């Protein structure tokens, strides 16, 4: 009995390279510290709140943007500026987060949650015991899923309905903050 003939392997056609980030989160949130980062932060807010939503007529910038204790957060998606949020202290142990914005072309990249978590963590690392936000009504459920609580009745802010919400930031683990464990 003779051995069965082996079929000749078919020729494999090369496929074009695909950019895939395996095991790497393409979203990176950080405080905007240099002029380029601050400009990108403000450009994102302008696109969303002035051009897209019409919440503000000419600019969404206000006196808080000039404060030295304000943190302007920038979210990068695969290195490209894609989202922003602003936070600042409002009193002993209290912080306010506002101007959460994600560019339309990045809305399916799930940038909102990392931005909110980063803001809450940054406030907590600076001693916040309570963080507040005035959230557009359509985003109330999103914030609830992130652990926020509704903190009052719907109110009008810049002509649009918003819901006051709050969260108690969790203090970061000492080793995450750079402290050496005992």
Helices and strands as residue ranges (DSSP letters): E 27-31, H 35-45, I 46-52, G 63-66, E 71-77, E 80-91, E 94-102, G 104-109, H 111-125, E 130-136, G 137-139, H 140-145, E 149-157, E 160-167
